[in-house]
Amino acid sequence: MPPRRRNSSAMSPATRARYAKRRQRRLARVDNDLTDDQWFALLDAWGGCAYCQATAPALQRDCVQPISRGGRYTVENVVPACASCNASKHNSEVTGWMRRKKLDERAFLLRHATFLRDLREPAGPVDADQANPNPANAGQSDAAPSESEREDAPPAGPA
C-alpha cells in the first residue's frame, strides 16, 4: 500500500474539493456561536498563541476539542493559536498533543480555566440594591444565615 500523502499541494483538485465539502458538512452539524467580539476578547486575554505564547501576526482560531471529535466553535472551546501550533495539533486531543510537544500542559489548562471564568463573570461589581431588588429586604444578603445567626440554634458556649 502506498504511503499516505501529507502535502495538500500534492492532492488533486477533486480530492481537495471533497475534503472541503466534508468539512463544511461537519461544521454545519454543530453549534458555531463564537462572535467576533468574543474572539477579540479571547485574543486580548491570551495575548498570543495559547499553546506556545508566540505573538504571531495572524493568530488562528483553534478548537481545544477538534470539530472532528465533537468540538464546536464556542467561546469555551476556541483559543488563539499560531499557524505552527494549529497545524501541528491538527485534530489531536490537546493534553496528549502538549505532552508530545513538551509544552506546559498544566499552565495552559489553568490559564484556559481562568480566562473562561473571567469571560463569564459580569463586567463590574454588582451594586447591593441591584442584587436585592426587594426594598423590604434591603441590607440583607441572600445567603443562608450562619449557625450563630439562626434563632433556633442552641446558644454557643460550654454545656
C-alpha positions as CSV (number, residue, x, y, z in Angstrom):
1,M,0.0,0.0,0.0
2,P,1.5,3.4,-0.9
3,P,2.2,5.8,1.9
4,R,-0.5,8.4,2.8
5,R,0.1,11.9,1.3
6,R,0.8,14.6,3.8
7,N,1.3,17.5,1.4
8,S,-2.0,19.2,0.5
9,S,-0.5,20.7,-2.7
10,A,0.0,17.2,-4.0
11,M,-3.7,16.5,-3.7
12,S,-5.8,16.7,-6.8
13,P,-8.4,19.5,-7.0
14,A,-11.2,17.0,-6.8
15,T,-9.8,15.5,-3.6
16,R,-9.3,19.0,-2.1
17,A,-12.9,19.9,-3.0
18,R,-14.2,16.6,-1.5
19,Y,-12.4,17.4,1.8
20,A,-13.7,21.0,1.8
21,K,-17.3,19.8,1.4
22,R,-16.8,17.2,4.1
23,R,-15.6,19.9,6.5
24,Q,-18.5,22.2,5.6
25,R,-21.0,19.5,6.3
26,R,-19.3,18.8,9.6
27,L,-19.3,22.4,10.6
28,A,-23.0,22.8,9.6
29,R,-23.9,20.0,12.0
30,V,-22.6,21.7,15.2
31,D,-23.4,24.9,17.0
32,N,-20.9,27.6,16.0
33,D,-21.8,30.6,18.1
34,L,-18.5,32.3,18.6
35,T,-19.0,36.0,17.9
36,D,-16.3,38.4,16.6
37,D,-16.5,40.3,20.0
38,Q,-15.8,37.0,21.9
39,W,-12.9,36.2,19.5
40,F,-11.3,39.6,20.1
41,A,-11.8,39.2,23.8
42,L,-10.0,35.8,23.6
43,L,-7.2,37.4,21.6
44,D,-6.8,40.2,24.2
45,A,-6.9,37.7,27.1
46,W,-4.4,35.3,25.8
47,G,-2.1,37.9,24.3
48,G,-0.6,35.4,21.8
49,C,-0.7,31.7,21.0
50,A,-2.5,29.9,23.7
51,Y,0.0,27.0,23.4
52,C,3.5,28.4,22.9
53,Q,2.8,32.1,23.7
54,A,4.2,33.3,20.4
55,T,2.9,36.7,19.3
56,A,2.3,35.8,15.6
57,P,0.8,38.5,13.4
58,A,-2.1,36.3,12.4
59,L,-3.4,34.0,15.1
60,Q,-5.9,31.4,14.0
61,R,-9.0,30.0,15.8
62,D,-8.1,26.6,17.2
63,C,-10.6,24.3,18.8
64,V,-9.3,22.8,22.0
65,Q,-11.6,19.8,21.2
66,P,-11.4,19.4,17.5
67,I,-14.6,19.7,15.4
68,S,-13.9,16.2,14.1
69,R,-14.0,14.9,17.6
70,G,-17.3,16.6,18.6
71,G,-16.0,20.1,19.4
72,R,-17.7,23.3,18.5
73,Y,-16.8,26.9,17.7
74,T,-17.8,28.3,21.0
75,V,-16.0,30.6,23.4
76,E,-15.3,27.7,25.7
77,N,-13.7,25.6,23.0
78,V,-11.7,28.1,20.9
79,V,-8.3,29.5,21.7
80,P,-5.9,31.6,19.6
81,A,-3.1,29.6,18.1
82,C,-0.1,30.4,15.8
83,A,-0.1,28.6,12.4
84,S,2.6,26.3,13.6
85,C,0.8,25.0,16.7
86,N,-2.5,24.8,14.9
87,A,-1.1,22.8,12.0
88,S,0.9,20.6,14.4
89,K,-2.1,19.9,16.7
90,H,-4.3,19.0,13.7
91,N,-7.2,17.0,15.3
92,S,-5.3,15.7,18.3
93,E,-6.6,15.9,21.9
94,V,-4.9,18.9,23.4
95,T,-3.3,17.4,26.5
96,G,-1.8,14.5,24.7
97,W,-0.5,16.8,21.9
98,M,1.0,19.2,24.5
99,R,2.8,16.3,26.2
100,R,4.3,15.1,22.9
101,K,5.4,18.7,22.1
102,K,6.8,19.1,25.6
103,L,4.7,22.2,26.2
104,D,3.4,23.2,29.7
105,E,0.1,21.5,29.8
106,R,-0.8,22.5,33.3
107,A,-0.1,26.2,32.7
108,F,-2.3,26.1,29.6
109,L,-5.2,24.4,31.4
110,L,-5.0,26.8,34.3
111,R,-4.9,29.9,32.0
112,H,-7.8,28.5,29.9
113,A,-10.0,27.9,33.0
114,T,-9.1,31.4,34.3
115,F,-10.0,33.1,31.0
116,L,-13.3,31.2,30.8
117,R,-14.2,32.2,34.4
118,D,-13.3,35.9,33.6
119,L,-15.3,35.9,30.4
120,R,-18.4,34.5,32.2
121,E,-18.3,37.0,35.1
122,P,-20.2,40.3,34.9
123,A,-18.2,43.3,33.7
124,G,-18.2,45.1,37.0
125,P,-19.1,44.8,40.7
126,V,-22.8,44.4,41.4
127,D,-24.5,47.1,43.4
128,A,-26.2,45.9,46.6
129,D,-29.5,47.4,45.6
130,Q,-29.4,45.7,42.2
131,A,-28.6,42.3,43.7
132,N,-31.6,42.6,46.1
133,P,-34.4,44.3,44.3
134,N,-36.9,43.9,47.2
135,P,-36.7,47.1,49.3
136,A,-38.2,45.3,52.3
137,N,-35.1,43.1,52.4
138,A,-32.6,45.9,51.8
139,G,-29.3,45.4,53.6
140,Q,-29.9,41.6,53.9
141,S,-28.0,39.1,51.9
142,D,-29.5,36.2,50.0
143,A,-27.1,33.8,51.8
144,A,-28.4,31.4,54.4
145,P,-27.9,32.6,58.0
146,S,-24.8,31.2,59.7
147,E,-25.1,28.9,62.7
148,S,-24.8,31.8,65.2
149,E,-27.4,33.9,63.4
150,R,-30.3,31.4,63.4
151,E,-32.9,31.8,66.0
152,D,-33.4,28.1,66.7
153,A,-29.7,27.4,67.1
154,P,-28.6,26.4,70.6
155,P,-26.6,29.1,72.4
156,A,-22.8,28.8,71.9
157,G,-20.7,28.1,74.9
158,P,-19.8,25.4,77.3
159,A,-22.6,22.9,78.1
